[in-house]
């Protein structure tokens, strides 16, 4: 009898290595496919989670101002970025302001279309340090809303925000004195249904 025998299963049947390898490959492919599907399905839930919790530097959305203002102050800086494929100019009208926690402020960003045709774009945003996202709330902003600009057109876009006084109760954020709000504009497709252009602000609230 040869010393090199095929391995036996508990039932005494011969185990075929090729069949086993094929089964493993099928299982791996099924696992990868399920993970990809789960990733795509989780994107809307992840986005919602970030908006609600401030995870990953995503700011929160508020409907009203907080009930109180405290003495703790922050320097809030405003950053602007443009995707290289978008022929726009985009910048804040002021680079930074000082605010007290709980104090509502309004600032403006300005966008200008440098192209010879009407173009569309939308902005994404975050704040740094990322841990402050849960305490940086916006009552009004232009994020995730498609904007269209005619050739050479400019528009002022308001951002109404406050820093939640609850940040003062978070031990690991006690050393934070500066928060940076950053926007990046990306090209967007023209929607199938025309969207009415936002009316430019005629009067700016006092900062």
Phi, psi and omega in degrees: 000137182292146179283347180257092181254153176291143177296145182254143173281168179303333179274002178088003180274153181284132177271127182264116182303321182295319179295320180296317179297322179295320179296318179297318180297317179298317180297320180295316179298319179296321180294315179298316180299319180293324179292319178297315179298319179295323179297314179295320181292333185275348183302309179298321180293321180295318179298315178298318180301316181296319182293325182282323187258342185082012182296142177071021179083009178282127181285162180264159179255129180239150179262342182209164179287155178291163185283343184216160174238137179246170187285344182293129184247155178227146167270118178257120181258151184239123184244147179224139181221151180232131172298137183303337182279355183254120183275056180241159167251137187214122181202151176284152179282345171214146188277335180195157173217163176254129181228151172270150178299126182097348181274128180273130180232152175237127175232169183231140167253152179239132177242144179221131177274117181267002185265164183273002178227161176294134180230159183239147178202163174220156186245140170252164186209165168196173175234154173229145355303145184301328183295343180277354182302326181288348184240004177253110186246141179244130176273328179211137174199175184253010185292143176063010177254125181296134177241139175243140177230133175286166180306124178076359183286146175236154179209145176259132184242122182276150171231120179250123188212170170204159173261123184296128178302340179298343179299334183289346181267359182263112186302316186284358176248008182295333181274357182284125178239344183230133176235133180248123175263121187237133176241147173227126178267136179236150176299146178226155178280149176293127181294154180297322177258121182304140179255131181296136180292142179292139179286131178294145180293136180266328180229130181266131175297152177292137180276000000 
